[in-house]
Amino acid sequence: MSGTDDFAVESGSPSQPHPLEPSSFGSRRRSFVDHLIHDVGGANSIENYARSYVRAVGFHELARSPSNWAGFPSDDEDERRDDEEEGFGGDGVQEESAASASLHPAFMEYGTSPGSKLGDGHLRQQASRLYISRQGSMASRMEAEPLLVRKQSITDENGKTVTINMAVGQSTIYQTIFNSINTLVGIGLLSLPLGFRLSGWIIGVSFMVFSMASTAYTAMLIAACMESNPVLITYGDIAWAAFGRKGRVIISVVFFLELLAACVALVILFADSLHALIPDVSIISWKLLCGAILTPLCFLPLRLLSVTSILGIICTFSIVGMIFASGVVTQEQPGSLIHPAKTYLLPEHWGQVPLSLGILISPWGGHSVFPNIYRDMRHPRKFGKAMKVTYTFTFLLDLSMAVVGYLLFGDYVRDIVTSNILLNPQTSQKLSMALISFIAAIPITKTPLNARPIISTFEVLLGIDQRALAPGEDNVGMTPFMRGLYGVLIRVGCVFSFITISILVPSFERIMALMGSALCFLICIILPIMFRLRIFSGKLSRKTVIFDWCLIIFSSILAITGTVTAILPRELLTGKK
């Protein structure tokens, strides 16, 4: 099998230059800020980091739908030079008009049956069309984020030459690490001190090491599944490749529950934190205020939401730094690292240990996005190196947070450790105000982005999103006013559901435990192993198969016990009335 490549850029508007092209500015002089954002650092400029993050989060779709190819050109010269070094042939860069790719149902079946592989040239063309269509669907979801396309000529076993289009990754290894860390670092680390209080030092540290090692292992299994077939792009595609349509439906339901729980947890974080600072206002009132703020934000375009989400990451790191600083500055218990609180090597109540396991694994729930991050890599062979850096940094950050929070407050640590600091009379007013500002910003910046896949799913199911229709289709009988009205109702309804569930299930601890036990074990450990076993059936060594099944069984036991424990009343776990 032989082939030659040329590099092309698909464009929805070939007559208009890309906003970042020098020619698009003409003789206009750009400001220093524009230069800093767009030019400094080349491929690793601030603009390219933002675009990379938009692509990573934009791929997270719950619904598969017909689509148009709606890519836009990318003018990253450094990126083209790297591709030339890889043998892609940068001299063939040219702009083309948009090519609509309407899929026949048979194409949906190709490349997604268990153990399927790319076959002859005709099948490769079908795979190419499916691949580009999937990218086109995601491009529309991402409001036309640039996607590069490589045209590759391949000679099959019969001597016939065919040309296929393959999307080319754009993110550098540093952008991949950045996106991966952003995926893993979230509000779950604020409940890690509680996990140590419920489990004790020995079990807590041991299980954190297990969580890190097992999820890092399954992240590489996801990469192996992605390498098996270039048609695969998202986590749902891998599920489809392993188990067919039913697998993708199950994954969509699981992702829906994961995103719903994450949004509810963010609302609870907002309300509980502000109530700790201003107890005269009820928690329900704070939740209603959160809903009032979130509603207009859910109407913002994805590109803006991604930028605000990056601000949420900055807030998270700032909170961690302030917790450390508070422990150093405070001289007396509680809340002092100089005079730490009483802690335990083993749990005081063994019935709470399964609950702690769900809390301790919850920060590692990033596998639903890893396939998208992998596919967008400029050099996928460096994915393993990126994961090593990502997991090392994240593990040290999470472990430090768990250790410091447990040492600061011991038996009295709350489900959100920042609440302890806000309630501590030794905490200065300035620190409290700064801390609450960052805490309040996290739900405001991250919830609309987490809600976007849920909103998009309802828009697709109801036929509201014009971009979700097949080429040439239209919402017959649905006026633009009705589409707009339904869009408003969907967004308002999603926010209303978040607030309602947060009122009915007000425990941040329970939400995080359920997310960890019922969802993280499944998405991050059990399913990736099952995907690999199914896709590579008959090609793995016996030792590998035995090890994988042992990990599946062990994780399933922990997931079931943790889920049951998270539902049971606290009195049954502690033996206290």
Residue pairs with C-beta under 8 A, 6 or more apart in sequence:
1 154
1 155
1 156
1 157
2 154
2 155
3 152
3 153
3 154
3 155
4 89
4 152
4 153
5 87
5 88
5 89
5 92
5 150
5 151
5 152
5 153
6 88
6 89
6 91
6 92
6 150
6 151
6 152
6 153
7 80
7 83
7 88
7 89
7 90
7 92
7 93
7 148
7 150
7 151
7 168
8 92
8 93
8 94
8 96
8 149
8 150
8 151
8 165
9 71
9 73
9 74
9 93
9 94
9 95
9 96
9 148
9 149
10 69
10 71
10 72
10 73
10 96
10 98
10 99
10 132
10 147
10 149
10 165
11 71
11 72
11 73
11 95
11 96
11 97
11 98
12 69
12 70
12 71
12 72
12 98
12 144
13 72
14 95
14 96
14 97
17 23
17 24
18 24
18 72
18 73
18 74
18 75
18 146
20 38
20 47
20 75
21 75
30 38
36 46
37 45
37 46
37 47
38 45
38 46
38 47
39 45
40 46
41 48
42 76
42 77
42 78
43 76
43 78
43 79
43 82
43 172
44 172
44 174
44 175
48 76
48 170
48 172
48 175
49 175
49 178
50 306
50 307
50 310
51 145
51 146
51 170
52 170
52 171
52 172
52 175
52 176
52 178
52 179
52 376
53 175
53 178
53 179
53 182
53 306
53 309
53 310
54 142
54 145
54 302
54 303
54 306
55 142
55 145
55 147
55 170
55 171
55 372
55 376
56 171
56 179
56 182
56 183
56 369
56 372
56 373
56 376
57 302
57 306
57 309
57 369
57 449
58 138
58 141
58 142
58 145
58 302
58 306
59 138
59 142
59 233
59 234
59 369
59 371
59 372
59 375
59 376
60 234
60 255
60 368
60 369
60 372
60 453
61 137
61 138
61 141
61 234
61 236
61 453
61 456
61 457
62 252
62 255
62 256
62 259
62 453
62 454
62 456
62 457
63 252
63 456
63 457
63 460
63 461
63 468
64 134
64 137
64 236
64 248
65 137
65 460
65 468
65 469
66 102
66 103
66 133
66 137
66 468
66 469
66 470
66 471
66 473
67 101
67 133
67 134
67 136
67 137
67 140
67 467
67 468
67 470
68 98
68 100
68 101
68 136
68 140
68 467
68 471
69 98
69 99
69 100
69 101
69 132
69 133
69 135
69 136
69 139
70 98
70 136
70 139
70 140
70 144
70 467
71 98
71 135
71 136
71 139
71 144
71 146
71 147
71 149
72 139
72 144
72 145
72 146
72 147
73 95
73 146
74 146
74 147
74 148
74 170
76 170
79 148
79 170
79 378
80 90
80 93
81 90
82 378
82 379
83 90
83 150
83 168
83 378
84 90
84 91
86 379
88 150
88 168
92 151
100 471
101 129
101 132
101 133
101 136
102 133
102 470
102 471
102 472
103 129
103 130
103 133
106 126
107 126
107 129
107 130
107 133
108 130
110 116
110 123
110 126
110 127
110 130
110 231
111 118
111 123
111 126
111 127
111 130
111 229
111 231
111 232
111 241
112 231
112 237
112 240
112 241
112 244
113 241
113 244
114 241
114 242
114 243
114 244
114 534
114 535
114 537
115 534
115 535
115 537
116 229
116 241
117 228
117 229
118 124
118 127
118 229
118 230
118 231
120 156
120 157
120 158
120 160
121 154
121 155
121 156
121 158
121 160
121 161
121 162
122 162
124 154
124 156
124 162
124 164
125 162
125 164
127 164
127 229
127 230
127 231
128 164
128 165
128 166
130 231
131 165
131 166
131 167
131 230
131 231
131 233
132 149
132 165
132 167
134 231
134 233
134 234
134 237
135 147
135 167
135 233
137 468
138 233
139 145
139 147
140 467
140 468
141 302
141 456
141 467
142 302
142 303
143 301
143 302
143 303
145 303
146 170
147 167
147 170
148 167
148 168
148 169
148 170
149 165
149 166
149 167
149 168
150 165
150 166
150 167
150 168
151 163
151 164
151 165
152 163
152 164
152 165
152 166
153 161
153 162
153 163
154 161
154 162
154 163
154 164
155 161
156 162
166 230
167 375
168 378
169 375
169 376
169 377
169 378
169 379
169 380
170 376
170 378
171 179
171 373
171 376
171 377
171 378
172 378
173 377
173 378
173 379
173 382
173 385
173 386
176 373
176 376
176 377
176 382
176 383
176 386
177 386
177 389
177 390
179 369
179 373
180 366
180 370
180 373
180 386
180 387
180 390
181 390
181 393
181 394
182 309
182 310
182 313
183 366
183 369
183 370
183 373
184 363
184 364
184 365
184 366
184 390
184 394
185 313
185 316
185 317
185 363
185 394
185 397
186 262
186 316
186 363
186 446
187 265
187 266
187 269
187 316
187 442
187 446
188 359
188 362
188 363
188 365
188 512
188 515
188 516
189 316
189 320
189 363
189 397
189 398
189 401
189 402
190 269
190 319
190 401
190 416
190 417
190 418
191 359
191 362
191 415
191 416
191 417
191 508
191 509
191 512
192 359
192 360
192 363
192 398
192 401
192 402
192 405
192 417
193 401
193 402
193 404
193 405
193 406
193 408
193 409
193 413
193 417
194 356
194 359
194 405
194 413
194 414
194 415
194 417
194 509
195 204
195 356
195 357
195 359
195 360
195 402
196 204
196 343
196 356
196 360
196 402
196 403
196 405
196 406
197 343
197 356
197 406
197 410
197 411
197 413
198 347
198 349
198 352
198 353
198 355
198 356
198 359
199 207
199 347
199 352
199 353
199 356
199 357
199 360
200 344
200 345
200 346
200 347
200 348
201 343
201 344
201 345
201 346
201 406
202 345
202 346
203 346
203 347
203 353
203 356
204 356
204 360
204 402
204 406
205 399
207 356
207 357
207 360
207 361
208 360
208 395
208 398
208 399
208 402
211 360
211 361
211 364
212 364
212 391
212 394
212 395
214 524
214 525
214 551
214 555
215 361
215 364
215 367
215 391
215 524
215 525
216 387
216 388
216 391
218 367
218 524
218 525
218 528
218 529
219 367
219 370
219 387
219 391
219 528
220 383
220 384
220 387
221 528
221 529
221 531
221 532
222 235
222 238
222 367
222 370
222 371
222 374
222 528
222 531
223 370
223 374
223 380
223 383
223 384
224 532
224 536
225 232
225 238
225 241
225 242
225 528
225 531
225 532
225 535
226 232
226 238
226 371
226 374
226 375
226 380
227 380
228 241
228 535
228 536
229 241
231 237
231 241
232 238
232 241
232 371
232 375
233 371
233 372
233 375
234 371
234 372
235 251
235 255
235 367
235 368
235 369
235 370
235 371
235 372
235 523
236 248
236 251
236 252
236 255
237 248
237 371
238 371
238 531
238 535
239 247
239 248
239 250
239 251
239 527
239 531
240 247
240 248
241 531
241 535
242 530
242 531
242 534
242 535
243 250
243 534
251 527
252 457
254 519
254 522
254 523
255 368
255 453
255 523
256 454
256 457
257 518
257 519
258 365
258 368
258 515
258 519
258 523
259 450
259 451
259 453
259 454
260 454
260 497
260 498
260 501
261 511
261 514
261 515
261 519
262 450
262 515
263 447
263 450
263 451
263 454
263 494
263 498
264 498
264 501
264 502
264 505
264 511
265 508
265 511
265 512
265 515
266 442
266 443
266 446
266 447
266 450
267 287
267 290
267 291
267 294
267 443
267 447
267 498
267 499
267 502
268 287
268 502
268 506
268 507
268 508
268 511
269 416
269 439
269 442
269 443
269 508
270 286
270 287
270 290
270 439
270 440
270 442
270 443
270 444
271 283
271 284
271 286
271 287
271 290
271 502
272 283
272 416
272 419
272 508
273 416
273 418
273 419
273 422
273 436
273 439
273 440
274 281
274 286
274 436
274 440
275 281
275 282
275 283
275 286
276 419
276 422
276 423
277 422
277 432
277 436
283 506
284 503
287 499
287 502
287 503
288 499
290 443
290 444
290 499
291 495
291 496
291 498
291 499
293 444
294 443
294 444
294 447
294 448
294 451
294 495
294 498
295 491
295 492
295 495
297 305
297 308
297 444
297 447
297 448
298 448
298 451
298 452
298 455
298 491
298 494
298 495
299 491
300 308
300 448
302 449
302 452
305 448
305 449
305 452
306 449
308 444
308 445
308 448
308 449
309 445
309 446
309 449
311 441
311 445
312 441
312 442
312 445
312 446
315 438
315 439
315 441
315 442
315 445
316 438
316 442
318 438
319 418
319 435
319 438
319 439
319 442
320 397
320 400
320 401
322 421
322 431
322 434
322 435
322 438
323 401
323 404
323 405
323 408
323 417
323 418
323 421
324 400
324 404
325 431
326 335
326 408
326 421
326 424
326 427
326 431
327 335
327 336
327 337
327 404
327 407
327 408
328 337
328 338
329 428
330 336
330 337
330 338
330 424
330 426
330 427
331 338
331 339
331 426
332 339
332 426
333 339
333 340
333 341
334 341
334 408
334 409
334 410
334 412
334 420
334 424
335 408
335 409
335 420
335 421
335 424
335 426
335 427
336 408
336 426
337 404
337 407
337 408
340 407
340 408
340 410
341 406
341 407
341 408
341 409
341 410
341 411
341 412
342 410
342 411
343 406
343 407
343 410
347 353
347 356
348 411
349 573
349 574
349 575
351 565
351 572
351 573
351 574
351 575
352 565
352 573
352 574
354 517
354 558
354 561
354 562
354 564
354 565
355 509
355 513
355 562
355 565
355 566
355 573
357 516
357 517
357 558
357 561
357 562
358 512
358 513
358 514
358 515
358 516
358 517
358 518
358 520
358 562
358 563
358 565
358 566
359 509
359 512
359 513
359 516
360 402
360 516
361 516
361 517
361 520
361 521
361 524
362 512
362 513
362 515
362 516
362 520
363 394
363 398
364 394
364 520
364 524
365 515
365 516
365 519
365 520
365 523
365 524
366 524
367 523
367 524
367 528
368 523
374 380
374 383
377 383
377 386
401 417
405 413
405 417
405 420
406 413
408 417
408 420
408 421
409 417
409 420
412 420
413 420
414 420
415 507
415 508
415 509
415 512
416 508
418 435
418 439
421 427
421 431
421 432
421 435
422 432
422 435
422 436
447 498
451 491
451 494
451 495
451 498
454 494
455 490
455 491
455 494
456 465
458 464
458 490
458 494
459 465
459 468
459 486
459 487
459 490
460 468
462 486
462 490
463 469
463 475
463 478
464 475
464 478
464 483
464 486
464 487
464 490
466 474
466 475
466 483
469 475
475 483
505 511
510 566
513 562
513 565
513 566
514 563
514 566
514 567
516 562
517 558
517 559
517 560
517 561
517 562
517 563
517 565
517 566
518 559
518 562
518 563
518 566
521 555
521 556
521 558
521 559
521 562
522 559
525 551
525 552
525 555
526 552
526 555
526 556
526 559
529 548
529 551
529 552
530 552
532 540
532 548
533 540
533 545
533 548
533 549
540 548
565 573
571 577
